[in-house]
Amino acid sequence: MAKILGAVTVNKERCKGCDLCVVACPKDVLQLQPKEVNNRGYHFAFMKNPKACIGCAACATVCPDGCIEVYRVKVND
């Protein structure tokens, strides 16, 4: 039986590190990059725990800059 996992892509250059997506995620998937910054000087969001993503899109819904896309991926066990 196939399992559905979520996948999040973040436009790193548009992300301003507001942390709203990190707080909104019910599965603790996202985190702000602690050391790297984008070309605008912001710590951007990334998937620290990709296997926990359920594809709920809460992160994309709260993103004020629309720089997050969420996909659902079918994985065969």
N, C-alpha and C positions, 0 to 999 in steps of 0.2 A: 504494500500500500504506500502511496506517495505521501510525503509530508510537506506541508506548506511552511516556508520560512520567509521572513521579511529581509529586505535588503535596502539599506539607506545610502543614498549618495548625497554628499554635501558639496556645494560649489565653494571651495575653500577661499577663493579670492573675493567672493561677495559676502561671506560670513563675517559678522562683526563681533562675534563672541558674546552675545547677550545672555547666554546660558538658559534661555527659555526652553529650548528643545531638551536639554539635559534634565531639567526639572519635570517636564511633561512626560517623559518616557517612563512607562510603568514597569519596564523590565531592566532598567539601569544599563541600557545599551550604549548610550552616547556619553561623551566626555569632551571637555575642551582640551585642546592640545597644550600640554604644560610648558613645552620648551619652544616649539616652532611658532612662528607668526606668518601671516600672509603678507602680501605686498603693501597692505594698508596699515600693518602693525598690530593686527588683532590676532588673538589666540582663537583658532577656528575649531569647530566641532568635528569629531570623527567617531567612528564605531569602535569602541574599546572592547565590546563583547558581542560580536556579530551573530554568534550562534543563539543568543537569547532573543533576538528580534522576532516579533510576531507579526510585523507588518501592519500595525494598527494605525499608523500615520498621525499619531498625536503630535509628534515632533514637527512634521511638515505643516500641520494645522496652525500651530502657535508661532511659527517662524515669521517675523515681521518683514523679512526681506525676500521671502520665497526662494531661498537657496537650498532647500531640502526636497528631494524626491524619494518616494518610498515605492518599492516594488515588492511583489509577492513572487517567490520562486518555488517551483515544485521540485522536490528532491526525492529521488527513489531510494528507499532503504535497502 
